[in-house]
């Protein structure tokens, strides 16, 4: 867990990041399996050892392939051999309990380390990009990054007809079975009993949901067609709504007592207001799970929340360069949601009303409450919007998919 302490010029994490990877000479992100290495080489070595891969060098002179940042993916056999020659320890992989740092924790920690002095002065500049992002550690509800990328359908025909059915918000394979096209009558799992997750496990799951929200937004063609300024404003403004939908869809019912009690907001003069908002949040999560929304309803709801919230906020409306386009797409998404519910649930005439009531309640939850509850241990008093901006502008929201 990150602790805010005074700057220590004699022991700075930035020095570690200046040490090159002993395998490919890229910037290392710290020690991995006994040597300083980049996340790419560390991940490659881990996967190769765990899966007992046997690679064959196809060079005329086996073992002579050049392994550097530009050529490290060209020959896996030589790359693995160089990992071992550089001192990577197989035993460290085989006895590893799992990656220790989540994607978002790594990025947030790097961000705060790089700007620690500014943080203490009350400013939040955006400097160097966060370091590489390794996979998250094991959490009680499975790895939220253990996913397969599924192509998204273009929402261009949403106004006229219901979009093709598919699984829209990439779920963890360990939690929800992978399906190419969910049934019209697919339903979410029944409400689970509260699981005994530790505060760190809850916060890690929350951090990785936030990461997946950013990845989800990037896959929406209408979002991608906006200017970078509009994209960033929408993410900064609407991350909270997307995050809550992710909690409802993928996380179990959780006991948040410990998180509430350790939050600074609980110890402040506004503690009563904070607890009230948390209770409202917990209530809407329970009510949402009772609705048993299917994956397609979640998809449409995310679109409605993401685009509608962007143009209903006065501050954001003034800054959006393509407000009319955003409004039109929000209306289209809402129309498609209504059509989908009418077609798939004709027996439940109140369902669409309940769904929009849920959406309204989610939009009323203050972002600061979600930050204080789930992310304070990682970011302190830095707004999540600032973290998103730093990650998004620097292009660090990436998933490593190659072996």
N, C-alpha and C positions, 0 to 999 in steps of 0.2 A: 504494500500500500504506500502511496506517495506521501511523504511528509514535507511540509513547507518549512524550510530552515533557511538561515541566513546564507548568503553566497559564500562559497569556499573556493577561492581561486587556486588553491593547491591541489584540489581534487575535483575536477569537473568532468562530467560525463562527455562533454564535447571532445575531450582529448581521446577518449576511446573511439569515437566515430572517425577520428583522423587517421587511425591505424588501418592500413590496407588489409584486405582479405588475403590470407596466406595461400589461397588456392588460385584466385583469379585477379587479385590486385584491385578489385572494386573496393569501395569504402566498407569497412566492417561495421557491424552493429553491436559488437561485443564478442565475448568468448562463447563459442559453440563447440561442444565435444572436444575440449582441451586446447583449441586454438582460436585466434581471432579470425572471424570469417563473416562474410556477408550473409544475409538471410537466404539468398538464392542458393549458395553452395551448401549452407547448413541444412536447408530443407531438402535439397537433392540427396545429400549424404544420408539423412535420416530415412527418407523414403526408400532409398536403395538398400540400406541395411535391413530395415524392418520387413521389406518385401523380398529380401534375399535375391535381389536382381543379379543376373549374370550377363554383363555386357560384353560385346565383342568389338574390338577395334578393327575398322575396315581399311585402315591406311596400309599402303604398301610396306611401310616399316611400322609394325604394330608398336604402340606405346609412344609414338613420336609426335602425336597431335599437339598443337599449341593450345594451351588452356589459359585464356585471359578473359577479360570482361566481354570482349566482342565475339570470342570463339568458344566460350565455355559450353554452349549447348550443342556444338557440332559433333562431339564424340563423348558419349557417356562413359565408355570404358576408360578413356584417358582421364576424364574428369574425376571419376571415382578413385582411380589410382593416385591421382595427384592429391585428392583429399586425404587419402591414407598416408601418402608420402609426407604431406605437410604436418601430419600428427593428429588427425582426427581419430577419435577413439571409438571403436565399434561397441565396446562394453558400455560406454556412456549412453549410447542409443538403446541398447538392449535392456538396460536397467532403468531407463528413464520412465518416470511415472506419467509424463505428458508435458507438453509445452507449458512454461510457467507464466508467460505474459500474453494477455489478450491483445488483439489488433489495436483496439482503441486505447487501451491502457498504455501501450508502447508509444503511440503517437502523442497522447496527451502528456505523458511523462517527459518526452523529448521536448515538446512545446514549452512546458513549464520550466524545464531545466535551462533552455536556451534564453528564456526571458524572465528569469527569476527576479532580477533586480527591478525590472519594470513592473512586475506584479506587485512587489512590495511598495512601489511608488503609486500604485493604483491605476497603472496604465496597462494596456494589453496590445502591444505591437505585434505585427505579423512578420517575422523574420524568416530564418532558414526553415526549410521543409522538415517535417518529422522524419525520424529515421525509418528504416525498413520495418515492415509490419509482419511479424511471425503469426502463426495460427494461435488461437486462444487456448487457454488451459481447459482441462476437462471440468465441466460444470455438472450440477446434479441433473439437469435436464438435457444433457447431450450437447455436442459441439454444434453451435449455430453456424459455423463456417464449413461444416462437412456437407457441402451442397454440390449439385450439378447445375451448370448453367443451362437454362431453357430459353429458347427464343421467344420474344414477346410478339403478339399479334399487333399490327398497326391499328390504332384506334380511329382511323380515318372514316370508317363507315358507322361510327357509333350513333350518329343522329338518326339514321334510317333503320337500323336493325341491331339486334343484339350481337355483340362481338362473338367470334368463335370461342367455344369453351376450352379453357386450358387452365393449368395451375399457374397462377400469376405471380405469387410472391414466394420465391424459392425457399422451401422449408428445409429444415435439417432432415436428412434421410433417416437418421436414427429415431426421429420422432414421428414423421408422417411418411407413409409409403409413397414412392415416386410413381406418378401417373402422368400419362401424356395428355389425357382429356378427361377431367372429372365428370361424373354422371350429372345429369340435370338435377338429380335428387340427392346429390352428395351432401352430407351433413358433417359439421365439425364434431370432434369427439365430445362425449358428455363431460360435464364439469368435474374435474378431478378434485380430490381432497387436497387441502393445503399440504405442500411438501416441506420437509425440514431442511430448507436450503440455508446455508450460512450467508451472512451479509456479503461476503466477498463473492460468493457464487451468484447471488442475485445481481450484484453490480456488474459482474462480468457478462452475464447473460444480457443485461440491459445495454451494456456498451456494444456488444456485438449486434444486437438488434438495431441500434442506431447506425452502425456500419452498414448493415444490409439495407436499411432505409435509403441511404445515399446511393447504394448500388442499384436499388429498385428504380429510383428517380431517373438515373442515367439511361435506363432501358426504355423509357417512355418516349416515343418519337416526337410527340408534340412538345414535351419538355426540352428535348435535345435541340429542337428547332429554334428555341428562344435564344436571345442573346445571353452571353455569360453573366452580364449584370442581372438580368431577370432571373436566370437560374439560381444565382447565389442568393438573391433577395427572397425567393420562394423557399429555398432550403432553410435559410436563417429564420424565416417567419413561421414555417409550418412543420419543422422537424418534430415538434411535440405531438401533433395529431398522428403523424405516421408512426411514431414510437408507441403511442398508446394502442393503436390498432395491432401492432406487432405483439405487444404484451398480451392482448386479448386472444390473438390467434395462436400464439406459439408457446407462451409460458403458462405454467400451472398456477393455480391459486396460491398465493404466497402470504406468509405471515410477515408483515412489514414492521412489526413492533420495534425490533432492534434498530432498523434503519431510521425509524422516526425518532427514537430516543437519542441516537448518536448524531443526529443532524443539528447543525448550528441553528437552524430555524426553530427547532424545538426548544432551544435554550434562550431564544431571544424574547423580546417583549411582544412579538407577534406570534407567539407559540400557539395560542388558541386559534388564530386564523389559519395557520399552517396545518394544524391537526384537522380542522374543519374541511379544508380542501383535500387532504389525504383521505378522509372518510368519504367524501364525495367521489373521489377517484376509485376507491375500493368498491363502492356501491355500484358505480357504472360498469366496472369490470365484471362484477358478478351478474348484473342484469344483461350485459352483452353476451356472456357465456350461456345464459339461459336462452338467448335467441338462437343459439346454434347456427350461426352464420356459416354459409358454405364458402369455399375458396373464391368463387366468382363474386359473391356479394362483398367479400373483403376487398377484392380488386377494385370493383366499382366505387366502393366507399373511400378507398384511398385516393382514387382519382378525384372524386367530388371534394373531399376534404382538402387535398393538396392544392387544387386549382381554385376552389371557391374561397378558401381561406386567404389565398394570395390577393384576391381583388376586393375582399370585404374589409380588409385592414386599411384604414385611411392612410397611414404612413406609407404602406407598401404601394398603394394605388398611385400615389404621387410620384413614385420612383419607377414604377414599371414602364418599360419602353413599349410594350405591346399588350396593354391592358385589355383592349378589345378582343384580342385573340384568346387570352387567358379566360376572360368571361365567357366567350363562346364555347370554349372547350369544357368549362365547368358545367355549363347548361347542358351540353351534349352528354357528358358523363352522368349527370343527374337523370336525364331522360332515359338513358340506357339502363340505369339501375332500376328505375321504376318499371320499365318494360320487362326486364329480367325477372323481377319479383312477381309481377302479375302473371307471367307465363309459367314460372316454375312453382309458385305457391298460390294458386287460385283459390284455395280453401282458406287462406289466412288473409282476410281483408284488412286487418289492422297491422299487418307486418311492416308495410312500407312506412306507416306512421311511427311505429316503434323504432325502426332503423334511423329515421331522420331525427327522432328525439335523442337517440344515442349520439348521433353526430353532433347535435347542438350541445349536449352535455360535455362531450370531449373537448369541444372548442372553448368551453368556459373554464377548463382547468388551466391555471396559470403555468406557463413554462418554468418559472422559477421554482415551483413546487416539485416538478419532476426532476429538475436539476438537483435541488437540495436532497431529495429522497434517494435518487439512484446514482448520481454522478459526482457529488461533492467530494467523495474520497479521492477521486481522480483529478479533479480540476479546481478544487477549492472554490473561490468566488468568481472564477472566470466563466462568463456566459457560454453555454453550449454553442450558441450562434458563432462566437469567435473561434471556437475549436473547429467547427464545420468550415468556416471561411478559410482558416489556415490550411486545412486538409484539402479542401476542394480547389482552391486557387493554385496550390502547389502540385495538384494532380497526383495526390498520394492515395486516393481511394481506389486501390487496385487489389485484385485477387490473383495470386499466382496459380496458374492452371497447368503450366508445362512441367514435365518431369525433368 
